[in-house]
Amino acid sequence: MSESPPNIIPDHDLEGTERDEAKSPRTLWHPAVVRAIEFELEDCRDDLAIEAEYQLTTEPLRIDVLIIKKKRDVILKKNIARIFRQCNIIEYKSPDDHVTVEDYDKTHAYARLYASLNKVRTHDLSVTMTTTRHPRKLLAFLKDQFKVRQEQQGIYLVEGEVYPTQIIVVKELSDKENLWLASLRKDLTLKQITQAFSASVGKPNIEPFLYAIANANPKVLEEFYMQQKQQNVILTEKLDTYFTNKYAAPWIAKGEAKGKAEGRNEEKTEIARNMKNRGCDPDFISEVTGLSTDEIERLG
């Protein structure tokens, strides 16, 4: 995997990501989602403008949603983008969060406020809510007011809203169809981790995405790292350093400690053997070396 160009998203640069990870195990999902959405839509990337976040007013009212602007005359075939209009609001909930009715209402409120402030007609809007877990309560609530239809695996359309609305359930998406979004989880298998990293080869600005799934899946990532080392696979320099510090360093330290302990035991055994050969009392040898009298008796 070649070195990636510098991250272009404000406030989520790679170095900042590394600093935050050093302070806390908190996974930075937002920059990972930005990358995942970009790669999901890379076939039509030239027809889109993606804003990582948006400040609605001059007052501090910043929303952690993606704003994707599409050329009016372009029709997108990608499954997650078929409802897209000229301006598309995407709300992402982390794997630890449930998407609630309140979240649904808030996202639509943000969409309407965004449209008002930017003179966007409501028929040019769409709303997408992305969640890891199946939102049973939310879907039940919506079915009382609208027709909710499962368009594809993991994609639910809410028909009857003022503008196109869909709910994407990450855990239900197909790895084949939506690898990037489907990887933003905390229960990935070794096969899924390997697929994500293999697909990441040569992708620009990929580190925030890989750091997120690495932090969210530490056990399987350790297995993946050891597998890559055995195969002499080199990731980017930054990722290789990251994995070495996260997984290899503790293992090496443990090995060194074990080696030192074994060395001390061998030294004690040799001292006890020499004392025994000189006719020293076993109880005295045990007091000096810490070995039991049974261990001393077995020495040749």
C-alpha positions as MATLAB code, in Angstrom:
seq = 'MSESPPNIIPDHDLEGTERDEAKSPRTLWHPAVVRAIEFELEDCRDDLAIEAEYQLTTEPLRIDVLIIKKKRDVILKKNIARIFRQCNIIEYKSPDDHVTVEDYDKTHAYARLYASLNKVRTHDLSVTMTTTRHPRKLLAFLKDQFKVRQEQQGIYLVEGEVYPTQIIVVKELSDKENLWLASLRKDLTLKQITQAFSASVGKPNIEPFLYAIANANPKVLEEFYMQQKQQNVILTEKLDTYFTNKYAAPWIAKGEAKGKAEGRNEEKTEIARNMKNRGCDPDFISEVTGLSTDEIERLG';
ca = [
       0.000    0.000    0.000;
       1.505    3.306   -1.068;
       1.645    6.402    1.137;
      -1.595    8.375    1.047;
      -1.839   12.108    0.289;
      -2.523   14.407    3.254;
      -6.043   14.340    4.647;
      -8.038   17.241    3.232;
     -10.884   17.344    5.756;
     -10.595   20.197    8.307;
     -10.273   19.303   11.998;
      -9.902   15.598   11.240;
      -6.300   15.410    9.991;
      -4.407   12.171   10.546;
      -2.061   13.640   13.127;
      -5.055   14.868   15.129;
      -6.546   11.412   14.940;
      -3.357    9.896   16.313;
      -3.213   12.444   19.143;
      -6.797   11.724   20.173;
      -6.187    7.969   20.098;
      -3.149    8.390   22.304;
      -5.272   10.171   24.910;
      -8.333    7.930   24.742;
      -9.547    4.716   23.105;
     -12.498    6.672   21.650;
     -13.042    5.741   18.021;
     -13.348    8.685   15.633;
     -16.216    7.518   13.443;
     -17.073   10.748   11.631;
     -13.924   10.998    9.442;
     -14.208    7.248    8.794;
     -17.773    7.698    7.565;
     -16.672   10.490    5.242;
     -14.117    8.164    3.679;
     -16.574    5.260    3.482;
     -19.206    7.386    1.724;
     -16.611    8.755   -0.703;
     -15.490    5.248   -1.659;
     -19.057    3.950   -1.895;
     -19.768    6.740   -4.399;
     -16.394    6.854   -6.149;
     -17.856    5.864   -9.548;
     -19.833    9.113   -9.609;
     -17.478   11.221   -7.476;
     -17.009   13.863  -10.198;
     -20.729   14.626  -10.091;
     -20.812   15.176   -6.315;
     -19.581   17.716   -3.780;
     -19.211   16.301   -0.263;
     -19.076   18.512    2.818;
     -17.925   16.719    5.958;
     -19.902   18.949    8.304;
     -21.838   22.183    8.109;
     -22.198   25.274   10.305;
     -25.819   26.288    9.986;
     -25.549   29.824   11.368;
     -22.957   32.366   12.450;
     -23.615   31.139   16.000;
     -21.976   27.848   17.063;
     -24.549   25.474   15.535;
     -22.467   22.887   13.726;
     -24.041   19.588   12.715;
     -22.145   16.319   12.338;
     -23.867   15.280    9.123;
     -22.631   14.883    5.586;
     -23.939   17.246    2.954;
     -23.683   15.730   -0.507;
     -24.551   17.956   -3.429;
     -25.368   16.309   -6.746;
     -25.584   17.739  -10.232;
     -29.267   18.140  -11.022;
     -29.307   16.123  -14.255;
     -27.254   13.185  -12.954;
     -28.987    9.919  -12.019;
     -27.015    7.749   -9.589;
     -27.217    3.962   -9.850;
     -25.432    3.162   -6.580;
     -27.923    1.520   -4.218;
     -27.407    3.966   -1.337;
     -27.720    6.986   -3.650;
     -30.782    6.208   -5.755;
     -32.940    8.592   -3.702;
     -30.410   11.432   -3.972;
     -31.619   14.793   -5.168;
     -29.672   18.030   -5.626;
     -28.877   18.316   -1.898;
     -28.618   15.271    0.366;
     -28.330   15.150    4.156;
     -26.709   12.059    5.712;
     -26.821   11.431    9.461;
     -24.577    8.668   10.844;
     -24.976    7.002   14.249;
     -21.943    5.248   15.709;
     -22.086    1.487   16.495;
     -22.646    2.320   20.183;
     -25.728    4.443   19.487;
     -29.337    3.628   18.663;
     -31.204    5.762   16.163;
     -34.364    7.036   17.821;
     -37.526    8.835   16.803;
     -35.988   12.000   18.271;
     -32.903   11.528   16.074;
     -35.142   11.106   13.052;
     -37.050   14.306   13.812;
     -33.834   16.219   14.550;
     -32.243   15.178   11.270;
     -35.290   16.299    9.318;
     -35.290   19.579   11.251;
     -31.635   20.112   10.277;
     -32.497   19.320    6.662;
     -35.328   21.861    6.577;
     -33.199   24.511    8.301;
     -30.324   23.867    5.890;
     -32.707   24.192    2.960;
     -34.130   27.452    4.318;
     -30.722   29.029    4.950;
     -29.356   27.976    1.563;
     -32.494   28.640   -0.499;
     -32.869   24.971   -1.440;
     -36.374   23.806   -2.392;
     -37.640   20.861   -0.370;
     -38.206   18.780   -3.515;
     -34.441   19.059   -4.104;
     -33.662   17.453   -0.717;
     -33.161   13.887    0.467;
     -32.404   12.514    3.933;
     -30.417    9.382    4.790;
     -30.023    8.017    8.305;
     -27.316    5.384    8.826;
     -27.261    3.135   11.873;
     -25.440   -0.049   12.824;
     -28.297   -1.723   14.675;
     -31.729   -2.546   13.321;
     -33.977    0.370   14.465;
     -37.008   -1.720   15.377;
     -38.778    0.968   17.440;
     -38.151    3.721   14.895;
     -39.397    1.615   11.971;
     -42.489    0.613   13.945;
     -43.186    4.299   14.658;
     -42.719    5.268   11.005;
     -44.968    2.468    9.768;
     -47.854    4.072   11.656;
     -47.496    7.195    9.488;
     -45.807    6.160    6.259;
     -45.194    3.175    4.062;
     -41.787    1.707    4.928;
     -40.363   -0.572    2.269;
     -37.129   -2.577    2.264;
     -35.616   -1.542   -1.040;
     -32.519   -3.739   -0.760;
     -30.595   -5.628    1.886;
     -30.095   -3.078    4.696;
     -31.870   -0.179    2.916;
     -35.345    0.925    4.070;
     -37.304    3.597    2.173;
     -39.785    5.832    3.998;
     -42.456    6.636    1.423;
     -44.760    9.589    2.036;
     -42.282   12.047    3.562;
     -42.012   15.530    2.058;
     -38.760   14.464    0.383;
     -37.082   11.070   -0.227;
     -35.938    9.478    3.024;
     -34.109    6.235    3.689;
     -32.661    4.377    6.670;
     -29.506    2.331    6.100;
     -28.710   -0.468    8.560;
     -24.957   -1.131    8.378;
     -25.036   -4.660    9.832;
     -27.544   -5.732    7.177;
     -25.639   -4.375    4.167;
     -23.943   -6.733    1.748;
     -20.139   -6.817    2.038;
     -20.008   -7.265   -1.719;
     -22.264   -4.323   -2.554;
     -21.329   -1.913    0.254;
     -17.961   -2.965    1.637;
     -17.004    0.460    3.010;
     -20.147    1.188    5.005;
     -20.558   -2.460    6.024;
     -17.069   -2.342    7.581;
     -17.934    0.457   10.033;
     -18.753   -1.965   12.857;
     -17.335   -3.407   16.078;
     -17.916   -7.095   15.283;
     -15.929   -7.649   12.088;
     -14.506  -11.083   11.328;
     -10.941  -11.696   10.171;
     -12.268  -12.237    6.645;
     -14.125   -8.911    6.673;
     -11.127   -7.040    8.111;
      -8.885   -8.561    5.451;
     -11.345   -7.574    2.708;
     -11.468   -3.983    3.961;
      -7.688   -3.633    4.164;
      -7.158   -5.310    0.786;
      -9.664   -2.973   -0.851;
      -7.917   -0.011    0.789;
      -4.695   -0.510   -1.156;
      -3.944    2.676   -3.091;
      -6.973    4.570   -1.780;
      -6.246    8.235   -0.971;
      -6.732    9.514    2.581;
      -7.646    6.033    3.790;
      -6.052    6.162    7.269;
      -9.039    7.616    9.222;
     -11.218    4.756    7.940;
      -8.635    2.088    8.826;
      -7.884    3.606   12.224;
     -11.598    3.523   13.080;
     -12.128   -0.133   12.249;
      -8.803   -0.970   13.930;
      -9.821    0.682   17.209;
     -13.314   -0.819   17.037;
     -12.072   -4.393   16.432;
      -8.880   -4.786   18.513;
      -8.854   -8.575   18.908;
      -9.394   -9.452   15.265;
      -7.023   -6.637   14.246;
      -4.261   -8.205   16.334;
      -4.833  -11.471   14.477;
      -4.802   -9.604   11.175;
      -1.591   -7.776   12.072;
       0.225  -10.986   12.993;
      -0.978  -12.570    9.754;
       0.366   -9.664    7.709;
       3.723   -9.790    9.493;
       4.078  -13.508    8.808;
       3.437  -12.817    5.114;
       5.872   -9.857    5.128;
       3.106   -7.524    3.964;
       3.978   -3.859    4.539;
       1.176   -1.375    5.060;
       1.773    2.354    4.854;
       4.579    3.525    7.127;
       2.133    5.261    9.471;
      -0.161    2.250    9.701;
       2.733   -0.136   10.219;
       4.010    2.058   13.061;
       0.488    2.239   14.485;
       0.069   -1.538   14.498;
       3.553   -2.097   15.872;
       2.861    0.235   18.807;
      -0.621   -1.163   19.378;
       0.043   -4.892   19.084;
       3.669   -5.829   18.618;
       5.230   -3.645   21.328;
       3.318   -5.218   24.260;
       4.001   -8.675   22.838;
       7.736   -7.910   22.481;
       7.858   -6.461   26.001;
       6.167   -9.574   27.349;
       8.654  -11.757   25.490;
      11.587   -9.762   26.818;
      10.263  -10.034   30.378;
       9.816  -13.768   29.940;
      13.355  -14.057   28.563;
      14.787  -12.160   31.505;
      12.881  -14.361   33.953;
      14.124  -17.501   32.214;
      17.665  -16.124   32.313;
      17.427  -15.493   36.046;
      16.111  -19.020   36.631;
      18.981  -20.519   34.638;
      21.435  -18.441   36.671;
      19.914  -19.638   39.951;
      20.006  -23.243   38.765;
      23.687  -22.986   37.820;
      24.571  -21.439   41.201;
      22.649  -24.187   43.022;
      24.372  -26.876   40.980;
      27.833  -25.495   41.805;
      26.981  -25.211   45.519;
      25.642  -28.773   45.571;
      28.794  -30.086   43.874;
      30.825  -28.378   46.596;
      28.832  -30.199   49.265;
      26.715  -27.322   50.575;
      23.638  -28.150   52.642;
      20.413  -28.253   50.487;
      18.548  -26.016   52.947;
      21.330  -23.411   52.703;
      21.295  -23.639   48.879;
      17.528  -23.147   48.896;
      17.869  -20.070   51.111;
      20.471  -18.549   48.760;
      18.854  -19.348   45.388;
      15.154  -19.523   46.178;
      14.895  -23.001   44.621;
      13.036  -25.693   46.523;
      14.990  -28.560   48.082;
      13.230  -30.946   45.685;
      14.520  -28.940   42.716;
      18.024  -28.937   44.230;
      17.946  -32.731   44.745;
      17.117  -33.230   41.059;
      20.151  -31.242   39.881;
      22.930  -33.328   38.374;
];
